[in-house]
Amino acid sequence: MDYLGALRMFVRAVEVGSFSKAAIATNARTSTVSRAIASLEEDLGVSLFHRTTRRVQLTEPGATFYENVRGVMRGLEEARDAASAMEGRPQGLIRLHAPSSFARLHIIPFVPDFLAAYPDIRLDVSLTDVRVDLLSVGADLAIRIGSLVDSSMLSRKLAPHRRIVCASPAYLGRMPPISEPLDLLQHNCLVYTLQPTDRWFFRHGDEPEDAFEQVPVTGTLRADDSEPLRDAAVAGAGVVLLPTWLVGEDIKAGRLRHVLPEWSSMIATKPGGIFGIFPPHRMVPPKVRAFLDFAQKRFGKPPYWDPDWTEDRRNTSRDATELNDAHSA
């Protein structure tokens, strides 16, 4: 029996929940995975899985075995990374966790180019908005957006994370003008339900870093996902506070307009960013460094999704003047 190969198949079967999916992940036949795990069970003298027609579930001995084997496999991966680092050649599997919307828009599009540039690297991508414990799930890397809360992980800032207030031209054309944050009290605000409070925070460009104006926001639509709020704003339903990585193209195309461009806008007062975080190592694995370097270069400085703020501010100021004149008339 190829014991190491059997252990890899066992770990993958646990992670994906079935022998057939584990076979796909390890480029093997389902019968090969089944025989490998049966050989492990024979060697150990215990059943590792409860088998059903749809999925497999760990037995108690299987769960104990998995916890220990997962650590062994990670140790082997780290040993391989350390050896390959001596030659400077990124290789191996990257288990990546990333927020769903951001990954679909700004990570998945460059994955083919990344894999072409690094043919010895394989990617296992999990799209999830849940902040997982990297060590407990065996992940190599995660993309985090916002403020960092886990001081035990290493991190690299890949790009700034900026939010802006915006609305469609149609909405702005039929509603009172917005020239300062308190004007939002007269507007239908589309609210992200996972924000820490029911307020939006604003700081004028020339004010101290800790000087914030708070505005309580309410409206006819609340959602725990940013994309429906963006779609509703484009359709003219109201005013929204969203990241530039989500609405940047809408601003550039004119589907949305940046409101209050002279103000920094946020849902919390803690500084944030877009980060790559990874477990602490004696040295950063070459495969992780390669991915972070590639992503950072692809995002650019400033990131490519940010609108041209100089032009945007000029246009928004002109639009605001026109709207004020129209309402005054």
C-alpha positions in Angstrom: 0.0 0.0 0.0 1.2 3.5 -0.8 0.6 4.8 2.7 1.2 8.4 2.0 -1.0 8.4 -1.0 -3.7 6.7 1.0 -3.5 9.3 3.7 -3.9 12.1 1.1 -7.0 10.4 -0.3 -8.4 10.0 3.3 -7.9 13.7 4.1 -9.5 14.8 0.8 -12.4 12.4 1.4 -13.0 14.0 4.8 -12.7 17.6 3.3 -15.1 17.1 0.4 -17.4 14.6 2.0 -17.4 11.7 -0.5 -15.1 9.2 -2.1 -16.1 10.2 -5.6 -15.2 13.9 -5.0 -12.0 12.9 -3.4 -11.2 10.8 -6.5 -11.7 13.9 -8.7 -9.5 16.0 -6.3 -6.7 13.5 -6.3 -7.0 12.6 -10.0 -7.8 9.0 -9.2 -10.7 6.5 -9.6 -13.3 6.2 -7.0 -12.5 2.6 -6.6 -8.9 3.5 -6.0 -9.9 5.9 -3.2 -12.2 3.3 -1.7 -9.5 0.6 -1.7 -6.9 3.0 -0.2 -9.2 3.9 2.7 -10.2 0.2 3.2 -6.4 -0.6 3.4 -6.0 2.1 6.1 -8.9 0.7 8.0 -7.5 -2.8 7.8 -4.1 -1.5 9.0 -5.6 0.4 11.9 -8.2 -2.2 12.8 -11.0 0.4 13.0 -13.7 1.8 10.7 -12.9 5.4 9.7 -16.2 6.3 8.0 -19.9 5.7 8.3 -20.8 5.0 4.7 -24.1 6.0 3.1 -25.3 6.2 -0.4 -24.8 10.0 -0.6 -21.8 10.9 1.6 -19.4 9.6 4.1 -19.2 10.6 7.7 -16.3 10.1 10.1 -16.5 7.6 13.0 -15.1 8.7 16.3 -11.8 6.8 15.7 -11.8 8.3 12.2 -12.2 11.9 13.6 -9.3 11.3 15.9 -7.2 9.9 13.1 -8.0 12.8 10.8 -7.0 15.4 13.4 -3.6 13.8 13.7 -3.1 13.0 10.0 -4.0 16.6 9.0 -1.1 17.9 11.1 1.2 15.3 9.6 0.2 16.3 6.0 0.6 20.0 6.8 4.1 19.2 8.2 5.0 17.4 5.0 3.7 20.3 2.9 5.8 22.7 4.9 8.9 20.5 4.6 8.4 20.4 0.8 7.9 24.1 0.7 11.1 24.7 2.7 13.1 22.4 0.4 11.8 24.0 -2.8 12.4 27.4 -1.3 16.1 26.6 -1.4 15.8 26.5 -5.2 13.3 29.4 -5.2 10.7 27.4 -7.1 7.1 27.9 -6.1 5.2 24.6 -6.1 2.5 22.6 -4.4 -1.1 23.1 -3.4 -2.5 26.4 -2.2 -5.7 26.1 -0.2 -7.2 29.6 -0.6 -10.2 31.0 1.2 -11.6 34.3 -0.2 -14.8 36.4 0.1 -17.3 35.4 -2.6 -18.0 38.6 -4.4 -14.5 39.9 -4.3 -13.1 36.6 -5.5 -15.5 36.4 -8.4 -14.7 39.9 -9.5 -11.0 40.2 -8.8 -9.3 36.9 -8.1 -10.8 34.2 -10.3 -10.3 36.3 -13.4 -6.5 36.2 -13.0 -6.2 32.6 -11.8 -5.6 31.2 -15.3 -2.7 33.6 -15.8 -1.3 32.8 -12.4 -1.4 29.0 -13.0 0.2 29.5 -16.5 3.0 31.5 -14.9 3.5 28.8 -12.1 2.7 25.4 -13.6 3.9 23.6 -10.5 1.3 25.2 -8.3 -2.2 23.9 -7.8 -5.1 26.0 -6.4 -8.0 24.8 -4.2 -10.2 27.8 -3.8 -13.1 28.1 -1.3 -15.4 31.1 -1.8 -16.9 32.0 1.6 -17.8 35.2 3.4 -17.2 33.4 6.8 -13.9 34.1 8.5 -12.5 30.7 9.1 -9.6 29.7 11.4 -6.9 28.9 8.8 -5.2 26.3 11.0 -8.4 24.4 11.8 -9.4 24.1 8.2 -5.9 23.5 6.9 -5.8 26.6 4.7 -2.6 28.1 3.4 -3.9 31.6 2.6 -7.0 33.7 3.0 -8.1 37.1 1.6 -9.6 39.3 4.3 -11.3 42.6 3.8 -11.7 45.2 6.5 -9.8 45.4 9.8 -7.5 42.6 10.9 -8.6 40.9 14.2 -6.4 37.8 14.3 -2.9 38.8 15.5 -1.7 35.2 15.4 -1.6 35.2 11.6 0.9 36.9 9.3 -0.5 39.3 6.8 0.3 41.5 3.8 -1.7 44.4 2.6 -2.6 43.9 -1.0 -4.7 47.0 -1.6 -6.6 49.7 0.2 -10.3 49.1 1.1 -12.4 52.2 0.4 -16.1 52.7 0.6 -18.0 55.4 -1.2 -21.6 56.7 -1.1 -23.2 56.5 -4.5 -26.6 56.4 -6.2 -27.9 56.2 -9.8 -28.3 59.4 -11.9 -32.0 58.7 -12.1 -32.4 58.6 -8.3 -30.3 61.7 -7.8 -32.3 63.6 -10.5 -35.6 63.1 -8.7 -34.5 63.5 -5.0 -33.1 66.5 -3.0 -29.4 67.2 -3.5 -26.8 65.6 -1.2 -24.1 68.1 -0.3 -23.3 67.0 3.2 -23.7 63.8 5.2 -26.7 65.0 7.2 -28.6 65.4 3.9 -28.8 61.5 3.8 -31.5 61.7 6.5 -33.9 62.8 3.7 -32.9 59.8 1.5 -33.7 56.1 1.1 -30.5 54.4 2.3 -29.8 50.8 1.3 -28.2 49.2 4.3 -25.7 46.4 4.7 -27.0 44.4 7.7 -23.6 43.1 8.7 -22.3 46.6 9.4 -21.4 47.1 13.1 -24.0 49.8 13.8 -27.0 51.5 12.0 -24.8 54.5 11.2 -22.5 55.6 8.4 -19.4 57.5 9.4 -17.9 60.5 7.5 -14.7 62.4 7.8 -14.0 65.6 5.8 -10.7 65.7 4.0 -9.1 68.3 6.2 -10.4 67.0 9.5 -8.3 65.0 12.0 -8.1 61.2 11.6 -10.3 60.6 14.7 -13.0 63.2 13.8 -16.1 61.5 12.5 -19.6 62.7 11.7 -22.1 59.9 12.3 -25.4 59.6 10.4 -28.1 57.1 11.3 -29.3 55.5 8.1 -32.6 53.8 7.3 -34.3 52.7 4.1 -36.6 50.2 2.4 -33.9 47.6 1.7 -31.5 45.8 3.9 -29.3 42.9 2.9 -26.4 40.8 4.3 -24.7 40.7 0.8 -23.3 43.8 -1.0 -24.2 42.7 -4.5 -28.0 43.0 -4.1 -27.5 46.5 -2.6 -25.4 47.4 -5.6 -28.0 46.1 -8.1 -30.8 48.0 -6.3 -28.8 51.2 -6.3 -28.1 50.9 -10.1 -31.8 50.4 -10.6 -32.5 53.7 -8.8 -33.8 52.4 -5.5 -31.7 54.6 -3.2 -28.3 55.6 -1.8 -25.7 53.0 -0.9 -22.3 52.9 0.8 -20.2 50.2 -0.9 -16.6 49.3 -1.6 -14.9 50.7 -4.7 -13.9 47.2 -5.8 -17.7 46.5 -6.2 -18.9 49.7 -7.7 -15.8 51.1 -9.4 -16.9 50.0 -12.8 -20.4 51.3 -12.3 -19.0 54.7 -11.4 -16.7 54.7 -14.5 -19.7 53.7 -16.8 -22.0 56.3 -15.3 -24.5 53.8 -13.9 -23.7 55.2 -10.4 -22.4 58.6 -9.3 -20.1 59.2 -6.3 -21.9 61.2 -3.7 -20.0 63.4 -1.1 -16.7 62.9 -2.9 -14.9 65.4 -0.5 -15.7 63.1 2.5 -14.2 59.7 3.5 -17.1 57.3 4.0 -17.1 54.1 6.1 -19.3 51.7 8.1 -16.8 51.6 11.0 -14.0 53.8 12.3 -11.3 51.2 12.4 -8.7 51.3 9.5 -9.0 48.5 7.1 -7.6 47.1 3.9 -7.6 44.1 1.6 -5.1 41.6 3.1 -3.6 38.3 2.3 -3.3 36.4 5.6 -1.4 33.1 6.2 -0.3 30.9 9.2 3.1 31.8 10.7 6.0 29.9 9.3 9.8 30.2 9.8 9.7 31.5 6.2 6.9 32.4 3.9 6.3 29.4 1.5 7.3 30.3 -2.0 3.9 29.3 -3.4 2.2 31.7 -1.0 4.6 34.5 -1.7 4.2 33.9 -5.5 0.4 34.3 -5.2 0.6 37.4 -3.1 3.1 39.0 -5.4 0.9 38.2 -8.4 -2.3 39.5 -6.8 -0.6 42.7 -5.6 0.8 43.4 -9.0 -2.5 42.6 -10.8 -4.5 44.9 -8.4 -2.1 47.8 -9.0 -1.4 51.0 -7.1 -3.9 52.5 -6.9 -6.0 49.4 -7.6 -7.5 49.2 -11.1 -11.1 49.1 -9.8 -10.9 52.6 -8.3 -12.5 55.3 -10.4 -10.5 58.3 -11.5 -11.2 60.3 -8.4 -10.1 63.6 -9.8 -12.5 63.4 -12.8 -15.2 61.9 -10.6 -15.0 64.8 -8.1 -15.1 67.3 -10.9 -18.1 65.6 -12.5 -19.9 65.1 -9.1 -19.4 68.8 -8.1 -20.8 69.9 -11.5 -23.8 67.5 -11.1 -24.4 68.7 -7.5 -24.4 72.3 -8.7 -26.8 71.5 -11.5 -29.1 69.6 -9.1 -29.1 72.5 -6.6 -29.9 74.9 -9.4 -32.7 72.7 -10.6 -34.3 72.3 -7.1 -33.9 76.0 -6.5 -35.8 76.7 -9.7 
